[in-house]
């Protein structure tokens, strides 16, 4: 029986495991880097051990330090979470050799599925359908293809290639990223399926030989090959669902699987399924399966790790529908790239449960952060997961019409006390700033308009003078707005073309130009300067000072938050400066390279 569990991970998954442990009366131990010393998961553990340093390679990936922490705290079991050492067969073996209970699949199964090439060969023999695969780029004749890292996942090391010209660089880039992320630069190439859906099956096995499929999830909505929206049950034809379940269970049985695992497939438009990979751990998206099956998957992990039998022998029926959205620290004004800094405010209205089940339709929150949490360059950008559950898919997908969020207007924000701010350029170019705030019933709570010449404020309860009448919002649609102004109802027609907004009302017509909400920085830099979009490390410099480059050439690669960010030449010219060498760390807006355009290059 497990009495004290060490979680060899951080953030949201550590808090998730701790929540089940508290319910079962199991003591908990956290390990943490210096950057995570004040993180919520550390405070929630019964005991915590510092892993000196910040980078994963010197902290969370150190098997010796993690096992020493378990010994020092008297832990008798280890849960790996996901990421870091979760799919490391050496770690699983070391935990067992130390006399501790490993809350995960056997090391043999992890090793078998960790090498994706070997896994494909093994499962193909078990009858699991596969995509055509190559290891030699010279053998590829049909495009498009997908270059993938053999040792990893999460989209790292993955490249879509649509013609032979781009294959060599794609393979080289995938190798670099795979080596940095997983310590193994082995890659392979497989046929890319256009408009394919990414579906996966949650499986569970016990040490008595039972392997059960717990339903299929759809994870097709992705960005940069990383999932951002997941749902269960996946919307699938009955016979497709059966084939997925059968193939997933066959994969589990082929490696004598024990514990929680996920078998991922690509569903082609014609209904054919193809194996992608098997993840030998709990998945980030496991809450959607929990909410639709009523099962606590972490509790099941602990149960089978203790040698217990699964409490079910067949796929349970799905109850309702669940949709999960990942909340990440990102900069939407710059292509949703990862962002770092302090999270000053984190509040999600209407949350019915955290890390646990829902008894009525509502929203569950699994979060790794609170107000004041620091988002570091050392780890990925995910902050939390928001999971909605309701009787039907349509109800689960709603926002403002969902019962738990009924009081929130569409486009809700997590600081409703502050007004929305929109800035326009008026007909004569003057700056006009409008502010408004809606109450929870959708009514206009306050508003203001200001310009260089005048300013006025008012609320629906009363104006501040003749120039600022009391205004109430009656109706608002994309092309029509109805206002009550001092007891007189007025209708305004609105037409938008790009950033241009035309308004036609009782007082006449007006043309406004919406100004950018987040204007780009205008700091003076040398012509041709390329700056870091976020803090990180220069992983590789591909050119030298004085080298002639063409627009689009790869100059250097910046590694940040577990992703590679290529820095490309903006124009034809000469490389004038490379101020940061490979291995150097940079902050946001640091100059990485200067390219002198050809027309400015010295003759």
LINHU-V125535 format. One record per backbone hydrogen bond with DSSP energy under -1.0 kcal/mol. CO is the residue of the C=O (numbers start at 1). NH is the residue of the N-H. If there is no record, write none. Layout:
co:CO nh:NH
co:CO nh:NH
This chain:
co:3 nh:27
co:4 nh:76
co:4 nh:77
co:5 nh:29
co:6 nh:79
co:7 nh:9
co:11 nh:15
co:12 nh:16
co:13 nh:17
co:14 nh:18
co:15 nh:19
co:16 nh:20
co:17 nh:21
co:18 nh:22
co:19 nh:23
co:20 nh:24
co:21 nh:26
co:27 nh:5
co:28 nh:47
co:29 nh:7
co:30 nh:49
co:32 nh:51
co:34 nh:37
co:36 nh:39
co:39 nh:43
co:40 nh:44
co:47 nh:30
co:49 nh:32
co:53 nh:34
co:55 nh:58
co:56 nh:59
co:56 nh:61
co:59 nh:62
co:61 nh:63
co:62 nh:66
co:63 nh:67
co:64 nh:68
co:65 nh:69
co:66 nh:70
co:67 nh:71
co:68 nh:72
co:69 nh:73
co:70 nh:75
co:76 nh:101
co:77 nh:6
co:78 nh:103
co:79 nh:8
co:83 nh:86
co:85 nh:88
co:88 nh:92
co:89 nh:93
co:90 nh:94
co:91 nh:95
co:92 nh:96
co:93 nh:97
co:94 nh:98
co:95 nh:100
co:96 nh:99
co:101 nh:78
co:102 nh:104
co:106 nh:110
co:107 nh:111
co:108 nh:112
co:109 nh:113
co:110 nh:114
co:111 nh:115
co:115 nh:119
co:116 nh:120
co:117 nh:121
co:118 nh:122
co:119 nh:123
co:120 nh:124
co:121 nh:125
co:123 nh:128
co:124 nh:127
co:129 nh:275
co:132 nh:191
co:134 nh:189
co:136 nh:139
co:137 nh:140
co:144 nh:192
co:145 nh:161
co:146 nh:190
co:147 nh:159
co:148 nh:188
co:150 nh:116
co:153 nh:156
co:155 nh:158
co:159 nh:147
co:161 nh:145
co:163 nh:166
co:164 nh:167
co:166 nh:170
co:167 nh:171
co:168 nh:172
co:169 nh:173
co:170 nh:174
co:171 nh:175
co:172 nh:176
co:173 nh:177
co:174 nh:178
co:175 nh:179
co:176 nh:180
co:177 nh:181
co:178 nh:182
co:179 nh:183
co:186 nh:150
co:188 nh:148
co:189 nh:134
co:190 nh:146
co:193 nh:196
co:197 nh:267
co:198 nh:219
co:199 nh:265
co:200 nh:217
co:201 nh:263
co:202 nh:214
co:203 nh:261
co:204 nh:212
co:205 nh:259
co:206 nh:209
co:210 nh:206
co:212 nh:204
co:215 nh:202
co:216 nh:234
co:217 nh:200
co:218 nh:231
co:221 nh:228
co:221 nh:229
co:223 nh:226
co:226 nh:223
co:228 nh:326
co:230 nh:324
co:231 nh:218
co:232 nh:322
co:234 nh:236
co:237 nh:241
co:238 nh:242
co:239 nh:243
co:240 nh:244
co:241 nh:245
co:242 nh:246
co:243 nh:247
co:244 nh:248
co:245 nh:249
co:246 nh:250
co:247 nh:251
co:248 nh:252
co:249 nh:253
co:250 nh:254
co:252 nh:257
co:253 nh:256
co:259 nh:205
co:261 nh:203
co:262 nh:279
co:263 nh:201
co:264 nh:276
co:265 nh:199
co:266 nh:274
co:267 nh:197
co:268 nh:271
co:272 nh:268
co:274 nh:266
co:277 nh:264
co:279 nh:262
co:279 nh:281
co:283 nh:286
co:285 nh:288
co:286 nh:290
co:287 nh:291
co:288 nh:292
co:289 nh:293
co:290 nh:294
co:292 nh:319
co:296 nh:300
co:297 nh:301
co:298 nh:302
co:299 nh:303
co:300 nh:304
co:301 nh:305
co:302 nh:306
co:303 nh:308
co:304 nh:307
co:321 nh:390
co:322 nh:232
co:323 nh:388
co:324 nh:230
co:325 nh:386
co:327 nh:383
co:327 nh:384
co:328 nh:330
co:329 nh:339
co:331 nh:334
co:331 nh:336
co:337 nh:331
co:341 nh:375
co:342 nh:344
co:343 nh:372
co:353 nh:365
co:362 nh:389
co:363 nh:352
co:363 nh:353
co:364 nh:387
co:365 nh:355
co:366 nh:385
co:370 nh:373
co:373 nh:343
co:375 nh:341
co:377 nh:561
co:381 nh:329
co:383 nh:368
co:384 nh:327
co:385 nh:366
co:386 nh:325
co:387 nh:364
co:388 nh:323
co:389 nh:362
co:390 nh:321
co:392 nh:396
co:393 nh:397
co:399 nh:402
co:402 nh:405
co:403 nh:406
co:405 nh:408
co:415 nh:418
co:420 nh:436
co:422 nh:434
co:423 nh:515
co:424 nh:432
co:425 nh:513
co:426 nh:429
co:430 nh:426
co:432 nh:424
co:433 nh:450
co:434 nh:422
co:435 nh:448
co:436 nh:420
co:437 nh:445
co:437 nh:446
co:439 nh:442
co:443 nh:439
co:446 nh:437
co:447 nh:458
co:448 nh:435
co:449 nh:456
co:450 nh:433
co:454 nh:451
co:456 nh:449
co:458 nh:447
co:459 nh:462
co:462 nh:459
co:465 nh:468
co:470 nh:486
co:472 nh:484
co:475 nh:482
co:479 nh:494
co:480 nh:477
co:481 nh:492
co:482 nh:474
co:482 nh:475
co:483 nh:490
co:484 nh:472
co:485 nh:488
co:488 nh:485
co:490 nh:483
co:492 nh:481
co:493 nh:504
co:495 nh:502
co:497 nh:500
co:499 nh:514
co:500 nh:497
co:501 nh:512
co:502 nh:495
co:503 nh:510
co:504 nh:493
co:505 nh:508
co:508 nh:505
co:510 nh:503
co:512 nh:501
co:513 nh:425
co:526 nh:529
co:528 nh:595
co:530 nh:592
co:530 nh:593
co:532 nh:589
co:536 nh:586
co:537 nh:559
co:538 nh:583
co:540 nh:557
co:544 nh:547
co:547 nh:575
co:549 nh:573
co:550 nh:553
co:553 nh:569
co:555 nh:542
co:556 nh:567
co:557 nh:539
co:557 nh:540
co:558 nh:565
co:559 nh:537
co:560 nh:563
co:563 nh:560
co:565 nh:558
co:567 nh:555
co:567 nh:556
co:569 nh:552
co:572 nh:598
co:573 nh:549
co:574 nh:596
co:575 nh:546
co:577 nh:594
co:581 nh:584
co:584 nh:538
co:586 nh:536
co:587 nh:590
co:590 nh:532
co:593 nh:530
co:594 nh:576
co:594 nh:577
co:596 nh:574
co:597 nh:600
